[in-house]
């Protein structure tokens, strides 16, 4: 199932542009990444993102550019690329904080220009 991660979404103050983060509830720990990728690559994910932007005040939202490839986040909701140790070094792949729990995509949105 798809859902918008509201805390990760960002919009310009004038609501002209933004980024909506959509997450698949397919569990990365049980090998559900193929189903998650399929969900996140669907038109449903894009429609969810533009609908969210519209509900939050963006007039006639459109997708602006390329939707990111699905990327893994850990149980804390942190992208695995951003997980570091106390000194800023990447953690080993076997570390518990480096285990994918969910997958997300970033959907860039903009309001209609004319």
C-alpha positions, 0 to 999 in steps of 0.5 A, a space after each residue: 500500500 502506498 502512503 505519503 510521508 508528510 514529514 519528508 515533503 517540502 514545498 516552496 513558501 509560494 507553493 510553486 514547487 515542491 517534493 512529495 515523498 511516497 512510501 510503499 508499505 511493502 516490507 523490505 526485510 521480507 524481500 517485498 522490494 519487488 512489489 514495492 518497486 512496482 507500486 512506487 513506479 505506478 501511476 497511483 504513486 504519481 497521482 497520490 503525490 499530485 493529489 497531496 500537493 493539491 490538498 496542501 494548496 498547490 494550484 493544478 499540480 503537475 510532475 516536474 521532471 523525473 521521479 526518483 528511483 525507489 530508494 531504501 530507508 531503515 526502520 527510523 525512516 532514514 535513507 540508507 545513503 544518509 546513515 553514518 556513524 558518529 564520525 560521519 563514516 558509512 556503517 557496514 552493510 550488516 549493521 542493524 541501521 543499514 537494513 532496509 525497512 521500506 522503500 520511497 520515491 521523491 516526486 517533484 511537483 510544480 503548479 501549472 505555469 500558465 
